[in-house]
Amino acid sequence: MRKRVMMIAPDGRRQIAVPNVHAHELYLDSRGNLYGDHTWYEGTRTKKWGHRVWKRAPDGTITDVIPASEGFLTDYGFTRDSSGTMYWAHGDPPTEVWKRRNGEPVAVHFSREFPERAVDGCRSGWDTRSSRPRSSTR
């Protein structure tokens, strides 16, 4: 299985943007930086999972935002609002929505209804554009 992120170059050709990654989520910021995750399983010998978060700059430079770490990604997300605030779901099943404010995680929503209603902040009653709870009820 090929593990890579592809892109379409300005001349229309398909090319590899980020090699050797198994990405589930991507985020493109307003400056053209592409962020993604890479998750892997080491196999039945160690039975360990690992992850890292990478960034591809417009010039093609790839760096790690979060270096290779054991386990799953738990306090980072690829959903951003217009101000760049990061949001992510937490829990198993996901029952909380968190965001980063000044680099620190802040809980913004807790719900026992999450699996039935939604995982993301927008549909759970949190308006990510204004960073305030929605006033309408469902």
N, C-alpha and C positions, 0 to 999 in steps of 0.2 A: 504494500500500500504506500502510495506517495504521500508524504506529509509536507505540505508547503502552502503558502498563501500566494495566489496568482494576482496579477494586475494587467490592465490593458494600458499599454504605453500610449503617449500622445499620437504616435504614428499608426495606432491600431493593432500593433503586434501584441500577442499575449506573452508575458514574461513572468519569471518568478520574482515576487516582491520580497518574500521571507522564506528561506529554505529551512527544511528540517524542523518544522513545527506542526503540532496537532492542535489547531485553533478551534475553539468553540465560540469565542466572542471576539469582535473587532470594534474599534472606535476610531474615527477619523476626526481630529480636532480642526479648528479654524485655520491653523497654520500649516496644515497638510501632513502632520505627524500621524502615523497609523500605529495604534496600540493593539496588542492581542495577547492572548494567553497561550500557554503550551502546557498541556497536561499529559502525563505518562504513567504507565504501570510498569514496574520493574520486573514483574513476572512472579511465578509461583515460588521461586526460591526465596525471595525476600518478602513477597506479598506487600510491597510498599508502593504508594502512589507519590508522585511528585508534581510540582508546578513551577512556573515562572511567568512573569509578565514582561513582554518586550515592547520596544518602540522602534519604528522605522521612520527616520527623518526623511524629508523630501529629497535630500541628496543621496539617499540609499543607505546611510549609516544605520546599523542595527545595534541597539544597546539594551541592556536589561534594566527595567524599572524596578522589578522585584527579582532578585537572583534565584537560582534553582533552590527550592526548598522542599522538604518532605511534607506529604499530606496534600490537602486540597486548599485552594484559594478561598479564604473566608472573610477578609475585610477589605476587598477591593472590588470595584464594579466597572462596567463599561457603559453605563447609562449616565449621561450628563445633562444638566439643564443649560439654558442659554448663558448663564454666568460661569459655567464650567464645574459646578458642584457635582461631585460624584455620588451616585446612589447604588446600593446593592441590597439584595434580599439575604436574610440570615435565618438559620434554623433548619431543622429536618423533621417534618416538612417546613418550608419557609413560612415563618409567621411574623417576621419583623422586617422593617425597612430601615436602613441606616444611611447616613450621608457623612461626608467629611466637611467639617467647618474649621478653617485655619489649621488643617492637617490632622485634626483630632476627630475620631468617630463620634457621631451623635445619633441616638435613636430618634426616629421621626414617626414611626407607626408600629403598633403591635396589634395583632388580630388572630383570633382562633379560627376565623372564617377563611383564612388565606387560600388554602388549596382550592376551595370552591369558587372564590371571588377572583383572585389574581395574585400574581407574584410581584408585579412591578408597582411602583408608587403611584403611577398615573391612574390606574384602574382601581387602586385600593382606597381612593379618596384623598390622595395627596397630590396637590397641584405642583409639579416640579418646575413649572415656569415661574410661579410666584413664591415658591418655597413655603406655602401655607396650606393648611387643610382646606379642602373644597367645602363650600357652604351648602351645596345641595346634598340631599340624602338619597339613598337608593333603596 
